[in-house]
Amino acid sequence: MEGKKTRGRQSIPMKKIESEDDRYATFSKRRSGIYKKASELVKLCNIDIGIVLFSPTGKPFSFFHPTSEAIIDRFLNPNTQLSESTRLVAAHARNKVNQLNNRRELFDNIKEVTSAQSLLLDNMKENGQRYRWESIEQFNADEVKKYEAWLSTTVFNLNNRLKHLKNEASSSSSSQAYPENTDN
């Protein structure tokens, strides 16, 4: 087994990062991490949250949920109720965030599946395997016969499995007076 190429996850001591480039990179990574955690808090606990950050260069960044107006109003007057228009805007913002989170989760799942498929394809290419449907024109006569035998066996096995499933379905269904004919 090859040795580790990285040091892995390690605890970073809490001190100012002296290198400007490292400080900017760390800020960007940590900022996105804070936003993710804030978004999780909103989703899991159904809370309102507001975060204001200033980068090392002085550029402002913010995260508000549902809206900055709703957060500031609640911060300034915690005991008062929000106005009807602010509540409607907040509800609309919540719905929009939920929709976007659902889409993000969908895209994350698609990305995960695509990565797995890509890895599988790479492994197949490394092992010299080829897709039969991509290279069937390149088969010689012997390979065509082997492929035909494989297809026949596969069709036979699929038909047997289908018959087996139909038999299970008809035997488990007590309301069916006449079982289906499974002889195909």
Salt bridges, closest charged atoms under 4 A:
GLU2 OE2 - LYS5 NZ 3.41
GLU40 OE1 - LYS37 NZ 3.96
ASP48 OD2 - ARG74 NH1 2.77
ASP48 OD1 - ARG94 NH2 2.27
GLU84 OE1 - ARG87 NH2 2.63
GLU105 OE2 - LYS43 NZ 2.44
ASP108 OD2 - ARG104 NH1 3.38
ASP142 OD2 - LYS146 NZ 3.75
GLU143 OE2 - ARG130 NH2 3.24
GLU168 OE2 - HIS164 NE2 2.69
